[in-house]
Amino acid sequence: MVSLLAWRSGWSGWQLLLLVVAVISGQLSVGWSNDAIDAPIDIAAGRTEKPIVAGVLSVRSLWVAAVAALFTTVVASFMAAGLPGGAIQVVAVASAWLYNLRLSRTTWSWLPYAISFTCVVPFIAFGLNPPKAPAFWAMAVFACTGVAAHLANALADLVTDRKRGLGGLVARIGDVNSRRLAMLLLVISSVILMAKISQVSTIATYAIPIATAVVMILALRPTRRSVFFLAVQGLALVEVLMILVTGVPITS
Protein backbone atom coordinates (compact mmCIF):
# COMPACT_ATOMS: atom_id res chain seq x y z
CA MET A 1 0.00 0.00 0.00
CA VAL A 2 2.87 2.35 0.77
CA SER A 3 4.34 1.73 -2.67
CA LEU A 4 1.02 2.46 -4.38
CA LEU A 5 0.55 5.67 -2.41
CA ALA A 6 4.09 6.73 -3.31
CA TRP A 7 3.48 5.99 -6.99
CA ARG A 8 0.19 7.91 -6.91
CA SER A 9 1.95 10.84 -5.26
CA GLY A 10 4.55 11.09 -8.00
CA TRP A 11 7.30 8.61 -7.19
CA SER A 12 8.74 6.71 -10.15
CA GLY A 13 11.76 4.89 -11.54
CA TRP A 14 14.67 3.83 -9.35
CA GLN A 15 13.43 5.93 -6.43
CA LEU A 16 10.17 4.00 -6.32
CA LEU A 17 12.07 0.72 -6.58
CA LEU A 18 14.30 1.73 -3.66
CA LEU A 19 11.21 2.69 -1.67
CA VAL A 20 9.80 -0.81 -2.24
CA VAL A 21 13.09 -2.31 -1.05
CA ALA A 22 13.12 -0.03 2.01
CA VAL A 23 9.55 -0.90 2.98
CA ILE A 24 9.85 -4.66 2.44
CA SER A 25 13.22 -4.97 4.19
CA GLY A 26 11.91 -2.87 7.06
CA GLN A 27 8.90 -5.13 7.50
CA LEU A 28 11.09 -8.23 7.32
CA SER A 29 13.45 -6.86 9.97
CA VAL A 30 10.52 -6.21 12.28
CA GLY A 31 8.94 -9.62 11.68
CA TRP A 32 12.16 -11.57 12.07
CA SER A 33 13.25 -9.71 15.20
CA ASN A 34 9.81 -10.31 16.70
CA ASP A 35 10.08 -14.06 16.08
CA ALA A 36 13.57 -14.10 17.59
CA ILE A 37 12.46 -12.20 20.69
CA ASP A 38 9.34 -14.33 21.16
CA ALA A 39 11.18 -17.62 20.58
CA PRO A 40 11.13 -18.74 24.26
CA ILE A 41 7.39 -18.02 24.50
CA ASP A 42 6.63 -19.79 21.21
CA ILE A 43 8.70 -22.83 22.21
CA ALA A 44 6.95 -23.06 25.58
CA ALA A 45 3.56 -22.82 23.85
CA GLY A 46 4.52 -25.43 21.27
CA ARG A 47 3.71 -23.23 18.28
CA THR A 48 5.06 -25.59 15.64
CA GLU A 49 3.98 -23.25 12.84
CA LYS A 50 6.90 -21.03 13.87
CA PRO A 51 10.18 -21.90 12.05
CA ILE A 52 12.19 -21.75 15.29
CA VAL A 53 9.86 -24.14 17.13
CA ALA A 54 9.79 -26.49 14.14
CA GLY A 55 13.59 -26.55 14.13
CA VAL A 56 13.86 -25.04 10.66
CA LEU A 57 15.73 -21.94 11.86
CA SER A 58 17.80 -21.02 14.89
CA VAL A 59 17.37 -17.88 16.97
CA ARG A 60 20.85 -16.78 15.94
CA SER A 61 20.06 -17.06 12.22
CA LEU A 62 16.89 -15.02 12.70
CA TRP A 63 18.80 -12.28 14.49
CA VAL A 64 21.40 -12.19 11.70
CA ALA A 65 18.64 -11.93 9.10
CA ALA A 66 16.81 -9.24 11.09
CA VAL A 67 19.92 -7.09 11.48
CA ALA A 68 20.80 -7.52 7.79
CA ALA A 69 17.28 -6.46 6.80
CA LEU A 70 17.51 -3.51 9.19
CA PHE A 71 20.77 -2.36 7.58
CA THR A 72 19.18 -2.74 4.13
CA THR A 73 16.14 -0.65 5.01
CA VAL A 74 18.28 2.14 6.49
CA VAL A 75 20.46 2.38 3.37
CA ALA A 76 17.55 2.04 0.93
CA SER A 77 15.45 4.60 2.82
CA PHE A 78 18.07 7.35 2.61
CA MET A 79 18.87 6.52 -1.02
CA ALA A 80 15.19 6.64 -1.95
CA ALA A 81 13.96 9.63 0.05
CA GLY A 82 17.03 11.64 0.96
CA LEU A 83 17.88 12.82 4.46
CA PRO A 84 14.47 13.98 5.77
CA GLY A 85 12.37 11.27 4.15
CA GLY A 86 14.88 8.54 4.92
CA ALA A 87 15.05 9.61 8.55
CA ILE A 88 11.26 9.36 8.80
CA GLN A 89 11.30 5.78 7.49
CA VAL A 90 14.08 4.86 9.92
CA VAL A 91 11.99 6.30 12.76
CA ALA A 92 9.05 4.15 11.64
CA VAL A 93 11.14 0.97 11.66
CA ALA A 94 12.87 1.89 14.92
CA SER A 95 9.46 2.43 16.50
CA ALA A 96 8.38 -1.06 15.44
CA TRP A 97 11.59 -2.55 16.86
CA LEU A 98 10.96 -0.73 20.13
CA TYR A 99 7.52 -2.35 20.18
CA ASN A 100 9.11 -5.79 19.81
CA LEU A 101 11.81 -5.19 22.38
CA ARG A 102 9.80 -3.53 25.11
CA LEU A 103 6.54 -1.66 24.49
CA SER A 104 4.43 -4.62 23.32
CA ARG A 105 4.07 -5.67 26.96
CA THR A 106 3.22 -2.24 28.35
CA THR A 107 0.29 0.17 28.31
CA TRP A 108 2.19 2.09 25.62
CA SER A 109 1.88 -0.77 23.13
CA TRP A 110 -0.28 1.43 20.89
CA LEU A 111 2.35 4.15 20.48
CA PRO A 112 4.67 2.41 17.97
CA TYR A 113 1.69 1.69 15.73
CA ALA A 114 0.64 5.34 15.84
CA ILE A 115 4.17 6.48 15.03
CA SER A 116 4.92 3.96 12.30
CA PHE A 117 1.60 4.42 10.49
CA THR A 118 1.83 8.21 10.72
CA CYS A 119 5.36 8.13 9.28
CA VAL A 120 4.04 6.74 5.98
CA VAL A 121 2.79 10.16 4.90
CA PRO A 122 5.90 12.30 5.58
CA PHE A 123 8.14 9.53 4.21
CA ILE A 124 6.36 9.78 0.88
CA ALA A 125 5.99 13.58 0.96
CA PHE A 126 9.57 14.43 1.91
CA GLY A 127 10.91 11.93 -0.60
CA LEU A 128 9.35 13.72 -3.57
CA ASN A 129 11.47 15.87 -5.87
CA PRO A 130 11.06 18.61 -4.82
CA PRO A 131 10.01 17.59 -1.29
CA LYS A 132 6.52 18.53 -0.16
CA ALA A 133 4.93 18.96 3.24
CA PRO A 134 2.77 16.05 4.44
CA ALA A 135 -0.96 16.64 4.81
CA PHE A 136 -1.98 16.59 8.47
CA TRP A 137 -5.38 15.08 7.67
CA ALA A 138 -3.66 12.07 6.07
CA MET A 139 -1.34 11.66 9.03
CA ALA A 140 -4.34 11.70 11.37
CA VAL A 141 -6.13 9.05 9.29
CA PHE A 142 -3.10 6.76 9.30
CA ALA A 143 -2.48 7.26 13.02
CA CYS A 144 -6.06 6.38 13.99
CA THR A 145 -6.15 3.39 11.64
CA GLY A 146 -2.80 2.14 12.91
CA VAL A 147 -3.82 2.17 16.57
CA ALA A 148 -7.16 0.54 15.70
CA ALA A 149 -5.29 -2.19 13.82
CA HIS A 150 -3.10 -2.79 16.87
CA LEU A 151 -6.12 -3.10 19.15
CA ALA A 152 -7.88 -5.52 16.80
CA ASN A 153 -4.72 -7.58 16.29
CA ALA A 154 -3.98 -7.82 20.01
CA LEU A 155 -7.54 -8.95 20.70
CA ALA A 156 -6.85 -12.19 18.84
CA ASP A 157 -4.21 -13.16 21.44
CA LEU A 158 -5.91 -11.64 24.47
CA VAL A 159 -6.71 -14.88 26.31
CA THR A 160 -3.28 -16.41 25.67
CA ASP A 161 -1.43 -13.23 26.64
CA ARG A 162 -3.33 -12.91 29.91
CA LYS A 163 -2.58 -16.50 30.87
CA ARG A 164 1.13 -15.84 30.40
CA GLY A 165 1.04 -12.45 32.08
CA LEU A 166 1.85 -10.75 28.79
CA GLY A 167 0.08 -8.23 26.63
CA GLY A 168 -0.07 -4.48 26.32
CA LEU A 169 -2.93 -2.00 26.37
CA VAL A 170 -5.56 -4.53 25.27
CA ALA A 171 -4.72 -6.92 28.11
CA ARG A 172 -5.14 -4.05 30.55
CA ILE A 173 -8.42 -2.53 29.34
CA GLY A 174 -10.10 -5.75 28.20
CA ASP A 175 -12.06 -7.00 25.22
CA VAL A 176 -15.07 -4.66 25.33
CA ASN A 177 -13.13 -1.46 25.93
CA SER A 178 -10.60 -2.39 23.25
CA ARG A 179 -13.37 -2.89 20.70
CA ARG A 180 -15.00 0.40 21.66
CA LEU A 181 -11.73 2.30 21.39
CA ALA A 182 -10.95 0.69 18.04
CA MET A 183 -14.40 1.60 16.74
CA LEU A 184 -14.04 5.19 17.92
CA LEU A 185 -10.69 5.56 16.16
CA LEU A 186 -12.05 4.02 12.97
CA VAL A 187 -15.02 6.38 12.97
CA ILE A 188 -12.69 9.36 13.44
CA SER A 189 -10.42 8.27 10.58
CA SER A 190 -13.42 7.60 8.33
CA VAL A 191 -15.00 10.99 9.03
CA ILE A 192 -11.73 12.79 8.29
CA LEU A 193 -11.24 10.89 5.05
CA MET A 194 -14.88 11.36 4.00
CA ALA A 195 -14.61 15.10 4.53
CA LYS A 196 -11.55 15.23 2.29
CA ILE A 197 -12.75 12.89 -0.44
CA SER A 198 -16.20 14.50 -0.64
CA GLN A 199 -14.51 17.54 -2.16
CA VAL A 200 -13.43 15.39 -5.10
CA SER A 201 -15.88 12.50 -5.52
CA THR A 202 -19.34 12.08 -4.01
CA ILE A 203 -19.68 8.47 -5.17
CA ALA A 204 -16.38 7.34 -3.64
CA THR A 205 -17.40 8.92 -0.35
CA TYR A 206 -20.18 6.35 0.14
CA ALA A 207 -17.74 3.42 0.16
CA ILE A 208 -16.13 4.58 3.38
CA PRO A 209 -19.20 4.65 5.69
CA ILE A 210 -20.38 1.33 4.23
CA ALA A 211 -17.03 -0.33 4.99
CA THR A 212 -16.96 1.29 8.42
CA ALA A 213 -20.47 0.02 9.18
CA VAL A 214 -19.41 -3.54 8.33
CA VAL A 215 -16.50 -3.29 10.77
CA MET A 216 -18.79 -1.84 13.45
CA ILE A 217 -21.20 -4.76 13.08
CA LEU A 218 -18.39 -7.30 13.37
CA ALA A 219 -17.02 -5.48 16.40
CA LEU A 220 -20.37 -5.56 18.20
CA ARG A 221 -21.17 -9.18 17.38
CA PRO A 222 -19.59 -12.04 19.36
CA THR A 223 -17.52 -13.17 16.38
CA ARG A 224 -13.99 -14.49 16.53
CA ARG A 225 -11.48 -11.77 17.36
CA SER A 226 -9.45 -12.66 14.27
CA VAL A 227 -12.47 -11.79 12.12
CA PHE A 228 -12.56 -8.32 13.64
CA PHE A 229 -8.87 -7.86 12.84
CA LEU A 230 -9.42 -8.91 9.23
CA ALA A 231 -12.32 -6.45 9.01
CA VAL A 232 -10.12 -3.62 10.27
CA GLN A 233 -7.49 -4.55 7.70
CA GLY A 234 -10.18 -4.49 5.05
CA LEU A 235 -11.30 -1.01 6.09
CA ALA A 236 -7.71 0.23 5.96
CA LEU A 237 -7.44 -1.17 2.45
CA VAL A 238 -10.66 0.57 1.42
CA GLU A 239 -9.37 3.87 2.79
CA VAL A 240 -6.13 3.58 0.82
CA LEU A 241 -8.01 2.57 -2.33
CA MET A 242 -10.26 5.61 -2.01
CA ILE A 243 -7.20 7.85 -1.76
CA LEU A 244 -5.72 6.16 -4.83
CA VAL A 245 -8.90 6.21 -6.90
CA THR A 246 -9.88 9.80 -6.13
CA GLY A 247 -6.34 11.11 -6.38
CA VAL A 248 -6.65 13.14 -3.19
CA PRO A 249 -3.09 14.32 -2.43
CA ILE A 250 -1.57 13.29 0.88
CA THR A 251 0.75 16.29 0.62
CA SER A 252 0.04 19.94 1.36
Secondary structure as GFF3:
##gff-version 3
##sequence-region A 1 252
A	DSSP	alpha_helix	2	9	.	.	.	ID=ss1
A	DSSP	alpha_helix	13	37	.	.	.	ID=ss2
A	DSSP	alpha_helix	39	45	.	.	.	ID=ss3
A	DSSP	alpha_helix	51	54	.	.	.	ID=ss4
A	DSSP	alpha_helix	59	101	.	.	.	ID=ss5
A	DSSP	three_ten_helix	103	105	.	.	.	ID=ss6
A	DSSP	three_ten_helix	107	110	.	.	.	ID=ss7
A	DSSP	alpha_helix	111	126	.	.	.	ID=ss8
A	DSSP	alpha_helix	136	155	.	.	.	ID=ss9
A	DSSP	alpha_helix	158	163	.	.	.	ID=ss10
A	DSSP	alpha_helix	169	197	.	.	.	ID=ss11
A	DSSP	alpha_helix	202	220	.	.	.	ID=ss12
A	DSSP	alpha_helix	225	246	.	.	.	ID=ss13
###
